[in-house]
Amino acid sequence: MKKVLIVDDEEKLRGLMGRVIRLEGFEVIEAGDIKTAWKKLDQSDIDVVLCDVKLPDGNGVDFSKALREKYPLLEVILLTAYGNIPDGVQAIKNGAFDYITKGDDNNRIIPLLYKAIEKAELNRRVTSLEKQLGERRSFDTIIGKSRNLQACIDLARRVAPTDTTVLLLGETGTGKEVFAQSIHQASNRAKKSFVAINCSAFGKDLLESEMFGHKAGAFTGAVRDKKGLFEEASNGTIFLDEIGELAPELQAKLLRVLESGEFIKIGETHPTRVNVRVIAATHRDLPKQIAAGEFRSDLFYRLSVFQITLPALRERTADIGALAESFAAQFALKTNKKIASLSPDFINALKKNPWNGNIRELKNVIERSVILTDGPVLDTESLPFEMQHPRQEGGQNMSAFSLASSEKLHLQKVLNYTNGNKAEAARLLEIGIATLYRKIDEYKL
C-alpha cells in the first residue's frame, strides 16, 4: 500500500484530506509541523508528501528542498492558501512535484496524487535497476574465477550496500584498492566521491593536513583554507591504504571521526562534521603492531568490523592466465601493438613464478613483455631471465623488479642481437670483454 504523509497545522483540514485520500486506497500519515514530519519520515517509507507552505516551525518551500535532498525518491506536492507565482517557481526549482492552491484546486489533489505516486514508483524502479547494474559492473572489474577470490567477492557484495567500515587485508599488490572501489560502486554512495589516500606516502604533519584540512595561517605556507580529503569525500567513501603506517596522533583523530563523524581542522577550534564511509587496507599484521604499542587497539576494533583477506596471487594461479591476457590487451592498446595471444609456455612460466609482488608485479612483467615483443604472440623470450630459467643455484628466485633481473635480460637481448658475438656485444654494451665474460658466467648465460 502506497503511503502519503500530510503535513498541515490545520487539524480539521488535515483530517478531511486524510479521509478522502484513504478512500482512494492509500495509507495516510499525518503531521502538524515539520519536526513531527521528519520523525514520521524516519519511521515510514513515504511515497508522497502533501505539505502546507505556512507551518508553525518553517516554510514548506524550504522543507521540500531538504526533503528531496534526504529522500530523493519521494515526491512533494505543496499546498497553500494564498498562491503566488514566485513561491510556485521556487517550489518547482526545489524539486516539488507540483504547487496548488487550497480551495481553488481541491479537485486536482487526487489526480495529482496518482501522478506523483506513479513518479515515485518509477524513481524506485530506476534506482533499483541502476544499483543492480552498478553492482554487476563494479565487481566485473575484478578478474578471476578461483574459489578463494570468489569467496572474497561474495563477502564484498554482502557488505557493499551497508555503511559498515571495511578492513582489507593481504600482501602488497593483491588488489585492495580495486576491491575498495568495487565496494564503493556497489554501495548507495556510488554517485558520490571515492577518495583514496596512501597513509605511507606523506609525513605526519602533511598527512594530517591532507586528511583533515587546515585554516589559513595555521602554519607556515598555509596561505588559504584547505579542505581535507575527509571533507572532499563527504557522503561518499574514503579509502585509507597502508593504515598500519598511520602516526599515533592521527590514529586518535581518525578514531574520533569513526566514533562521532567529527574532526577539527588544523588551526580551527570548532569541529567539522562529515558523513563518510571508511574502507581501510594494510599488508601489516595489526595485532602484532598493537602488542608492540604501535597501533591503537580501539582503532583496530572500529576499523575491523568487517574484514576481508585477499589471497596472494600464488594462491590463485588459476587466475593468472586471465589476468595476463587482460594486461596484455591493455598494454598492446597503449603501445599500438597487435598482440593476438599468449603462448602456452608463456602462461606456464607465469604460473610457476612465486609473484612476491602479486598482481602489481604481474602487471609490470606483462607491460615489459609487450614492449619487448615484435610479433603477435607473447612468448617466453620476452620474460625476465629468472622466469625463463626459474631454478637458480641454491634454488632461489629473484623478483622481476630486481636490478639483476633487468641486467640479465638486457645482456641476453644484446647477445641474441649479435648472434653470440661477444666482442660486438661488449662494444654495444660499452663494457670490457672481460667484464662481459664475467657477467655471462655470473648469470649462466
Secondary structure, DSSP 8 states (H G I E B T S, - for coil): --EEEEE-S-HHHHHHHHHHHHHTT-EEEEESSHHHHHHHHHHS--SEEEEESEETTEEHHHHHHHHHHH-TTSEEEEEESS--HHHHHHHHHTT-SEEEETTTTHHHHHHHHHHHHHHHHHHHHHHHHHHHHHHHHHHHTS----HHHHHHHHHHHHHTTS---EEEE-STTS-HHHHHHHHHHTSTTTTS-EEEEETTSS-HHHHHHHHHEE-TTSSTT--S-EE-HHHHTTTSEEEEETGGG--HHHHHHHHHHHHHSEE--BT-SS-EE---EEEEEESS-HHHHHHTTSS-HHHHHHHTTEEEE---GGG-GGGHHHHHHHHHHHHHHHHT----EE-HHHHHHHHHS--TTHHHHHHHHHHHHHHH--SSEE-GGGS-HHHHS---GGG----TTSHHHHHHHHHHHHHHHTTT-HHHHHHHHTS-HHHHHHHHHHTT-
